């Protein structure tokens, strides 16, 4: 194919704010996880697909396979759609034997949907 450019599971993007390696960022309509530490405005690789452990909003549970949203103000994932951006679904960690992340959990495994 002459029009193929790349796989697209990661892209070089300018960080909208300082992001640590493994940290999430919303860049326009694109959500990605930084591959390296990036300063605000610095270009780097963001992963758009895959399963990542991300900080989770406390105070509310999240069912497995429920939609996961990014709260760009708090810089965490939540099950609440209100004012937040859909980024994927909550998936189980190897150690989770229940059907949900508890309200007090501070992180969650999220499978990024790779769409915008």
DSSP file (Angstrom, degrees, kcal/mol; ACC not computed):
  #  RESIDUE AA STRUCTURE BP1 BP2  ACC     N-H-->O    O-->H-N    N-H-->O    O-->H-N    TCO  KAPPA ALPHA  PHI   PSI    X-CA   Y-CA   Z-CA
    1    1 A X              0   0    0      0, 0.0     3,-0.4     0, 0.0     0, 0.0   0.000 360.0 360.0 360.0 128.9    0.0    0.0    0.0
    2    2 A X        +     0   0    0      1,-0.2     0, 0.0     3,-0.0     0, 0.0   0.694 360.0  54.4 -81.5 -19.5    1.4    3.3   -1.0
    3    3 A X  S    S+     0   0    0      2,-0.0     2,-0.2     0, 0.0    -1,-0.2   0.452  77.3 115.7 -97.0   0.5   -0.7    5.4    1.4
    4    4 A X        +     0   0    0     -3,-0.4     3,-0.1     1,-0.2     0, 0.0  -0.511  30.9 167.6 -70.8 133.0    0.3    3.5    4.6
    5    5 A X        -     0   0    0      1,-0.4     2,-0.3    -2,-0.2    -1,-0.2   0.784  55.5 -36.2-112.6 -52.4    2.1    5.7    7.1
    6    6 A X        -     0   0    0      1,-0.1    -1,-0.4     2,-0.0     0, 0.0  -0.969  56.4 -94.7-165.5 170.5    2.3    3.9   10.5
    7    7 A X        -     0   0    0     -2,-0.3    -1,-0.1    -3,-0.1    -2,-0.0   0.896  47.1-143.2 -65.2 -41.5    0.4    1.6   12.8
    8    8 A X        +     0   0    0      2,-0.3    -1,-0.1    -3,-0.1     3,-0.1   0.532  64.5 120.5  92.3   6.1   -1.0    4.5   14.9
    9    9 A X  S    S+     0   0    0      1,-0.1    39,-3.0    39,-0.1    40,-1.1   0.627  86.1  22.3 -78.0 -10.9   -0.9    2.9   18.3
   10   10 A X  E    S-A   47   0A   0     37,-0.3     2,-0.3    38,-0.2    -2,-0.3  -0.983  71.8-168.4-147.8 153.6    1.4    5.7   19.4
   11   11 A X  E     -A   46   0A   0     35,-2.2    35,-2.5    -2,-0.3     2,-0.6  -0.987  30.3-112.1-140.6 149.1    2.0    9.2   18.0
   12   12 A X  E     +A   45   0A   0     -2,-0.3     2,-0.3    33,-0.2    33,-0.2  -0.758  50.9 167.2 -79.4 122.0    4.6   12.0   18.5
   13   13 A X  E     -A   44   0A   0     31,-3.0    31,-2.4    -2,-0.6     2,-0.5  -0.969  40.6-112.2-137.7 148.3    2.6   14.8   20.3
   14   14 A X  E     -A   43   0A   0     -2,-0.3    29,-0.3    29,-0.3     2,-0.2  -0.718  41.1-116.8 -80.7 126.8    3.5   18.0   22.1
   15   15 A X        -     0   0    0     27,-2.7    26,-3.1    -2,-0.5    27,-0.1  -0.428  13.5-150.7 -66.1 131.7    2.7   17.7   25.8
   16   16 A X  S    S-     0   0    0     24,-0.2     2,-0.3    -2,-0.2    -1,-0.1   0.663  81.6  -3.2 -77.3 -15.4    0.0   20.1   26.9
   17   17 A X  S    S-     0   0    0     22,-0.1    24,-0.1    25,-0.1    -1,-0.1  -0.936 105.2 -59.1-160.9 169.1    1.5   20.2   30.4
   18   18 A X        -     0   0    0     -2,-0.3     2,-0.4    22,-0.1    21,-0.2  -0.394  58.3-174.8 -60.8 130.9    4.3   18.5   32.2
   19   19 A X  B     -D   38   0B   0     19,-2.5    19,-3.3    -2,-0.1     2,-0.2  -0.997  17.0-138.4-133.6 130.7    3.7   14.7   32.1
   20   20 A X    >   -     0   0    0     -2,-0.4     3,-2.8    17,-0.2    14,-0.3  -0.489  45.1 -79.9 -80.6 157.0    5.7   12.0   33.8
   21   21 A X  T 3  S+     0   0    0      1,-0.3    14,-0.2    -2,-0.2    -1,-0.1  -0.371 124.2  20.8 -54.5 128.1    6.5    8.7   32.0
   22   22 A X  T 3  S+     0   0    0     12,-3.0    -1,-0.3     1,-0.3     2,-0.2   0.384  98.3 127.8  88.6  -3.4    3.3    6.6   32.3
   23   23 A X    <   -     0   0    0     -3,-2.8    11,-2.7    13,-0.1    -1,-0.3  -0.582  56.8-122.3 -87.3 150.5    1.1    9.6   33.0
   24   24 A X  E     -B   33   0A   0      9,-0.2     2,-0.3    -2,-0.2     9,-0.2  -0.569  27.5-177.8 -90.1 154.0   -2.0   10.4   31.0
   25   25 A X  E     -B   32   0A   0      7,-2.1     7,-2.2    -2,-0.2     2,-0.6  -0.986  22.6-140.9-151.2 141.6   -2.7   13.6   29.0
   26   26 A X  E     -B   31   0A   0     -2,-0.3     2,-0.6     5,-0.2     5,-0.2  -0.922  19.7-177.4-103.1 118.7   -5.5   14.9   27.0
   27   27 A X  E >   -B   30   0A   0      3,-3.5     3,-2.3    -2,-0.6     2,-0.4  -0.905  64.0 -57.7-119.1  99.1   -4.3   16.7   23.9
   28   28 A X  T 3  S-     0   0    0     -2,-0.6   -12,-0.0     1,-0.3     0, 0.0  -0.538 120.9 -20.9  62.7-121.6   -7.3   18.1   22.0
   29   29 A X  T 3  S+     0   0    0     -2,-0.4     2,-0.4    -3,-0.1    -1,-0.3   0.339 122.3  95.4 -96.7   4.8   -9.5   15.1   21.3
   30   30 A X  E <   -B   27   0A   0     -3,-2.3    -3,-3.5     2,-0.0     2,-0.5  -0.833  54.4-165.6-101.7 130.8   -6.5   12.7   21.7
   31   31 A X  E     +B   26   0A   0     -2,-0.4     2,-0.3    -5,-0.2    -5,-0.2  -0.960  21.0 159.7-111.3 134.3   -5.8   10.9   25.0
   32   32 A X  E     -B   25   0A   0     -7,-2.2    -7,-2.1    -2,-0.5     2,-0.5  -0.962  39.1-121.6-147.3 165.8   -2.4    9.2   25.4
   33   33 A X  E     -BC  24  47A   0     14,-2.0    14,-3.0    -2,-0.3    -9,-0.2  -0.950  38.0-117.7-110.6 125.1    0.0    7.9   28.0
   34   34 A X  E     - C   0  46A   0    -11,-2.7   -12,-3.0    -2,-0.5    12,-0.2  -0.366  12.9-156.0 -67.1 134.9    3.5    9.4   27.9
   35   35 A X  S    S+     0   0    0     10,-2.6     2,-0.3   -14,-0.2    -1,-0.1   0.734  79.4  12.7 -80.0 -24.4    6.3    7.1   27.1
   36   36 A X  S    S-     0   0    0      9,-0.4     2,-0.2   -16,-0.1   -14,-0.2  -0.889  98.9 -74.0-141.7 169.6    8.9    9.4   28.8
   37   37 A X        -     0   0    0     -2,-0.3     2,-0.4   -17,-0.1   -17,-0.2  -0.528  54.8-171.2 -66.1 134.4    8.9   12.4   31.1
   38   38 A X  B     -D   19   0B   0    -19,-3.3   -19,-2.5    -2,-0.2     2,-0.2  -0.993  18.3-138.0-134.0 137.9    7.9   15.5   29.1
   39   39 A X    >   -     0   0    0     -2,-0.4     3,-2.4   -21,-0.2   -24,-0.3  -0.512  50.9 -75.5 -82.1 159.8    7.9   19.1   29.9
   40   40 A X  T 3  S+     0   0    0      1,-0.3   -24,-0.2    -2,-0.2    -1,-0.1  -0.358 122.8  13.5 -56.0 128.5    5.0   21.3   28.9
   41   41 A X  T 3  S+     0   0    0    -26,-3.1     2,-0.3     1,-0.3    -1,-0.3   0.339  95.9 130.4  85.6  -7.0    5.2   21.9   25.2
   42   42 A X    <   -     0   0    0     -3,-2.4   -27,-2.7   -28,-0.1     2,-0.3  -0.608  58.1-123.9 -82.1 138.7    7.9   19.2   24.6
   43   43 A X  E     +A   14   0A   0     -2,-0.3     2,-0.3   -29,-0.3   -29,-0.3  -0.635  46.5 142.0 -82.5 137.4    7.3   16.7   21.9
   44   44 A X  E     -A   13   0A   0    -31,-2.4   -31,-3.0    -2,-0.3     2,-0.4  -0.963  51.6 -74.3-161.4 175.0    7.3   13.0   22.8
   45   45 A X  E     -A   12   0A   0     -2,-0.3   -10,-2.6   -33,-0.2     2,-0.4  -0.645  38.1-169.1 -83.8 131.6    5.6    9.7   22.2
   46   46 A X  E     -AC  11  34A   0    -35,-2.5   -35,-2.2    -2,-0.4     2,-0.4  -0.985  18.0-135.2-119.1 130.3    2.2    9.1   23.6
   47   47 A X  E     -AC  10  33A   0    -14,-3.0   -14,-2.0    -2,-0.4   -37,-0.3  -0.717  19.5-177.5 -84.5 131.8    0.6    5.6   23.5
   48   48 A X        +     0   0    0    -39,-3.0    66,-0.7    -2,-0.4     2,-0.3   0.547  64.8  41.1-105.7 -12.9   -3.0    5.6   22.4
   49   49 A X  E    S+E  113   0C   0    -40,-1.1     2,-0.2    64,-0.1    64,-0.1  -0.928  80.0  61.1-135.5 157.1   -3.8    1.9   22.8
   50   50 A X  E    S-E  112   0C   0     62,-0.7    62,-2.8    -2,-0.3     2,-0.5  -0.617  81.4 -63.3 120.3-179.8   -3.0   -0.8   25.3
   51   51 A X  E     +E  111   0C   0     60,-0.2     2,-0.3    -2,-0.2    60,-0.2  -0.929  53.6 175.1-109.3 128.2   -3.7   -1.4   29.0
   52   52 A X  E     -E  110   0C   0     58,-2.5    58,-2.7    -2,-0.5     2,-0.6  -0.961  34.5-121.9-132.9 147.3   -2.3    1.0   31.5
   53   53 A X  E     +E  109   0C   0     -2,-0.3     2,-0.3    56,-0.2    56,-0.2  -0.820  43.0 177.6 -85.9 121.1   -2.5    1.5   35.3
   54   54 A X  E     -E  108   0C   0     54,-2.7    54,-2.2    -2,-0.6     2,-0.1  -0.889  37.2 -90.7-125.2 154.1   -3.8    5.1   35.7
   55   55 A X  E     -E  107   0C   0     -2,-0.3    22,-3.0    52,-0.2     2,-0.4  -0.423  45.0-147.9 -63.1 137.1   -4.7    7.1   38.8
   56   56 A X  B     -f   77   0C   0     50,-2.4    22,-0.2    20,-0.2     2,-0.2  -0.871  16.5-110.9-111.6 140.9   -8.4    6.6   39.7
   57   57 A X        -     0   0    0     20,-3.0     3,-0.5    -2,-0.4     2,-0.2  -0.464  36.4-135.8 -62.8 134.3  -10.7    9.2   41.3
   58   58 A X  S    S+     0   0    0      1,-0.2    46,-0.2    -2,-0.2    45,-0.1  -0.542  77.5  55.2 -89.5 161.7  -11.6    8.1   44.8
   59   59 A X  S    S+     0   0    0     44,-2.5     2,-0.3    -2,-0.2    -1,-0.2   0.290  98.4  64.4 101.7  -9.6  -15.1    8.3   46.2
   60   60 A X  S    S-     0   0    0     43,-0.6    -1,-0.1    -3,-0.5     2,-0.1  -0.996  74.6-126.5-146.7 140.4  -16.8    6.2   43.6
   61   61 A X        -     0   0    0     -2,-0.3     2,-0.4    -3,-0.1    41,-0.2  -0.359  16.9-148.4 -77.6 163.3  -16.6    2.6   42.5
   62   62 A X  E     -J  101   0D   0     39,-2.1    39,-3.2    -2,-0.1     2,-0.1  -0.964  11.8-136.4-136.6 118.8  -15.9    1.5   38.9
   63   63 A X  E >   -J  100   0D   0     -2,-0.4     3,-1.7    37,-0.3    27,-0.3  -0.396  33.8 -96.5 -70.8 147.9  -17.3   -1.7   37.5
   64   64 A X  T 3  S+     0   0    0     35,-2.5    27,-0.2     1,-0.3    -1,-0.1  -0.437 109.9  15.0 -64.7 139.4  -15.1   -3.9   35.3
   65   65 A X  T 3  S+     0   0    0     25,-3.7    -1,-0.3     1,-0.3     2,-0.2   0.513  95.3 132.5  70.0   9.6  -15.7   -3.3   31.6
   66   66 A X  S <  S-     0   0    0     -3,-1.7    24,-2.4    24,-0.1    -1,-0.3  -0.514  71.0 -83.8 -78.9 158.2  -17.5    0.0   32.3
   67   67 A X  E     -G   89   0C   0     22,-0.2     2,-0.5    -2,-0.2    22,-0.3  -0.368  42.3-145.1 -63.5 139.5  -16.5    3.0   30.3
   68   68 A X  E     -G   88   0C   0     20,-3.3    19,-2.9    43,-0.2    20,-1.5  -0.924  14.6-165.6-110.7 132.6  -13.5    4.9   31.7
   69   69 A X  E     -GH  86  78C   0      9,-2.9     9,-2.3    -2,-0.5     2,-0.5  -0.876  16.5-128.4-118.9 148.9  -13.4    8.7   31.4
   70   70 A X  E     -GH  85  77C   0     15,-3.1    15,-2.0    -2,-0.3     2,-0.9  -0.861   9.3-154.8 -99.1 125.8  -10.4   11.1   31.9
   71   71 A X  E  >> - H   0  76C   0      5,-3.1     4,-2.1    -2,-0.5     5,-1.2  -0.876   8.5-168.3 -95.2 104.4  -10.9   14.0   34.2
   72   72 A X  T  45S+     0   0    0     -2,-0.9    -1,-0.1     1,-0.2   -46,-0.1   0.684  83.1  54.7 -73.6 -16.9   -8.4   16.5   32.8
   73   73 A X  T  45S+     0   0    0      1,-0.1    -1,-0.2     3,-0.1    -2,-0.0   0.930 120.5  29.2 -76.1 -48.9   -8.7   18.8   35.8
   74   74 A X  T  45S-     0   0    0      2,-0.2    -2,-0.2   -17,-0.0    -1,-0.1   0.620 101.9-132.6 -85.4 -14.7   -7.9   16.1   38.4
   75   75 A X  T  <5 +     0   0    0     -4,-2.1     2,-0.3     1,-0.2   -20,-0.2   0.934  67.8 104.5  59.3  49.7   -5.7   14.1   35.9
   76   76 A X  E   <S- H   0  71C   0     -5,-1.2    -5,-3.1   -22,-0.1     2,-0.3  -0.959  71.3-101.0-149.9 169.0   -7.4   10.8   36.8
   77   77 A X  E     +fH  56  70C   0    -22,-3.0   -20,-3.0    -2,-0.3     2,-0.3  -0.652  38.5 172.2 -94.0 151.8   -9.8    8.2   35.5
   78   78 A X  E     - H   0  69C   0     -9,-2.3    -9,-2.9    -2,-0.3   -16,-0.1  -0.963  42.6-127.3-150.1 160.9  -13.4    8.0   36.6
   79   79 A X  S    S+     0   0    0     -2,-0.3     2,-0.5   -11,-0.2   -12,-0.1   0.447  82.2 103.1 -88.9  -1.4  -16.6    6.2   35.8
   80   80 A X        -     0   0    0      1,-0.1    -2,-0.1   -11,-0.1   -11,-0.0  -0.721  51.8-169.1 -88.2 123.6  -18.4    9.5   35.6
   81   81 A X    >   +     0   0    0     -2,-0.5     3,-2.2     2,-0.1     2,-0.2   0.757  51.5 114.7 -78.7 -25.4  -19.1   10.8   32.1
   82   82 A X  T 3  S-     0   0    0      1,-0.3     3,-0.1     3,-0.0    -2,-0.1  -0.266  99.4 -17.0 -58.2 111.3  -20.1   14.3   33.2
   83   83 A X  T 3  S+     0   0    0      1,-0.2    -1,-0.3    -2,-0.2     2,-0.2   0.550 116.7 108.0  73.9   7.9  -17.6   16.8   31.9
   84   84 A X    <   -     0   0    0     -3,-2.2     2,-0.5   -13,-0.1    -1,-0.2  -0.684  68.3-113.9-117.7 169.4  -15.0   14.1   31.2
   85   85 A X  E     -G   70   0C   0    -15,-2.0   -15,-3.1    -2,-0.2     2,-0.2  -0.893  26.2-121.2-110.4 126.6  -13.6   12.5   28.1
   86   86 A X  E     +G   69   0C   0     -2,-0.5   -17,-0.3   -17,-0.3   -55,-0.1  -0.451  39.7 161.6 -63.2 127.7  -14.1    8.8   27.2
   87   87 A X  E     -     0   0C   0    -19,-2.9    26,-2.9     1,-0.3    27,-0.5   0.546  55.6 -66.4-124.4 -15.1  -10.8    7.0   27.0
   88   88 A X  E     -GI  68 112C   0    -20,-1.5   -20,-3.3    24,-0.3     2,-0.3  -0.959  61.9 -56.4 164.4-146.5  -11.5    3.3   27.2
   89   89 A X  E     -GI  67 111C   0     22,-1.7    22,-2.7    -2,-0.3     2,-0.4  -0.959  42.1-107.6-134.6 152.1  -12.8    0.7   29.7
   90   90 A X  E     - I   0 110C   0    -24,-2.4   -25,-3.7    -2,-0.3     2,-0.3  -0.637  41.3-173.8 -74.8 131.9  -11.9   -0.5   33.2
   91   91 A X  E     - I   0 109C   0     18,-2.3    18,-0.5    -2,-0.4     2,-0.1  -0.878  27.7 -91.9-125.8 159.7  -10.3   -4.0   33.0
   92   92 A X        -     0   0    0     -2,-0.3     2,-0.2    16,-0.1    16,-0.0  -0.400  28.2-135.5 -74.3 145.3   -9.3   -6.3   35.8
   93   93 A X    >   -     0   0    0     -2,-0.1     3,-1.4     1,-0.1    -1,-0.0  -0.581  34.0-105.5 -83.8 160.7   -5.8   -6.4   37.2
   94   94 A X  T 3  S+     0   0    0      1,-0.3    -1,-0.1    -2,-0.2    -2,-0.1   0.818 121.4  48.9 -58.1 -29.9   -4.4   -9.9   37.7
   95   95 A X  T 3  S+     0   0    0      2,-0.0     2,-0.5     0, 0.0    -1,-0.3   0.543  86.7 101.8 -89.8  -6.8   -5.0   -9.6   41.5
   96   96 A X    <   +     0   0    0     -3,-1.4     5,-0.1     1,-0.1    -4,-0.0  -0.666  35.7 169.2 -84.7 125.6   -8.6   -8.4   41.3
   97   97 A X        +     0   0    0     -2,-0.5    -1,-0.1     3,-0.1     2,-0.1   0.339  55.3  79.3-112.7   3.0  -11.1  -11.1   42.0
   98   98 A X  S    S-     0   0    0      2,-0.2    -2,-0.0     1,-0.0     3,-0.0  -0.419  86.1-111.5-105.1-177.8  -14.2   -8.9   42.3
   99   99 A X  S    S+     0   0    0     -2,-0.1   -35,-2.5   -36,-0.0     2,-0.3   0.299  90.6  27.5 -97.3   8.4  -16.4   -7.2   39.7
  100  100 A X  E    S-J   63   0D   0    -37,-0.3     2,-0.5   -35,-0.0   -37,-0.3  -0.992  76.2-105.2-159.8 162.3  -15.3   -3.6   40.4
  101  101 A X  E     -J   62   0D   0    -39,-3.2   -39,-2.1    -2,-0.3     7,-0.1  -0.839  50.3-117.8 -88.2 134.1  -12.7   -1.2   41.6
  102  102 A X    >   -     0   0    0     -2,-0.5     3,-1.4   -41,-0.2   -42,-0.2  -0.264  20.3-109.0 -73.0 160.6  -13.7    0.0   45.1
  103  103 A X  T 3  S+     0   0    0      1,-0.3   -44,-2.5   -44,-0.2   -43,-0.6   0.798 118.7  51.8 -60.4 -29.1  -14.4    3.7   45.8
  104  104 A X  T 3  S+     0   0    0    -46,-0.2    -1,-0.3   -45,-0.2   -46,-0.1   0.548  80.4 115.8 -86.8  -7.1  -11.2    3.9   47.8
  105  105 A X    <   -     0   0    0     -3,-1.4   -45,-0.2     1,-0.1   -46,-0.1  -0.391  49.7-161.3 -63.8 137.2   -8.9    2.5   45.1
  106  106 A X        +     0   0    0     -2,-0.1   -50,-2.4   -51,-0.1     2,-0.3   0.484  69.9  32.4-100.9  -4.3   -6.4    5.0   43.9
  107  107 A X  E     -E   55   0C   0    -52,-0.3     2,-0.3   -50,-0.1   -52,-0.2  -0.974  61.0-172.6-146.4 161.0   -5.5    3.4   40.6
  108  108 A X  E     -E   54   0C   0    -54,-2.2   -54,-2.7    -2,-0.3     2,-0.5  -0.991  29.9-111.4-151.9 151.4   -7.2    1.2   38.0
  109  109 A X  E     -EI  53  91C   0    -18,-0.5   -18,-2.3    -2,-0.3     2,-0.4  -0.751  38.5-172.7 -84.3 129.5   -6.3   -0.8   34.9
  110  110 A X  E     -EI  52  90C   0    -58,-2.7   -58,-2.5    -2,-0.5     2,-0.8  -0.989  21.2-146.4-129.1 129.9   -7.7    0.9   31.8
  111  111 A X  E     -EI  51  89C   0    -22,-2.7   -22,-1.7    -2,-0.4   -60,-0.2  -0.860  28.3-133.4 -92.3 114.2   -7.7   -0.4   28.2
  112  112 A X  E     -EI  50  88C   0    -62,-2.8   -62,-0.7    -2,-0.8   -24,-0.3  -0.411   3.6-145.4 -68.8 141.3   -7.4    2.6   26.0
  113  113 A X  E     -E   49   0C   0    -26,-2.9   -25,-0.2     2,-0.2    -1,-0.1   0.660  18.7-143.4 -85.4 -15.2   -9.9    2.7   23.1
  114  114 A X        +     0   0    0    -66,-0.7     2,-0.3   -27,-0.5   -65,-0.1   0.627  63.7 106.2  66.6  12.6   -7.5    4.4   20.7
  115  115 A X              0   0    0    -28,-0.1    -1,-0.2   -67,-0.1   -84,-0.2  -0.804 360.0 360.0-120.8 165.9  -10.4    6.4   19.1
  116  116 A X              0   0    0     -2,-0.3    -1,-0.1    -3,-0.1   -30,-0.1   0.369 360.0 360.0-131.2 360.0  -11.3   10.0   19.4
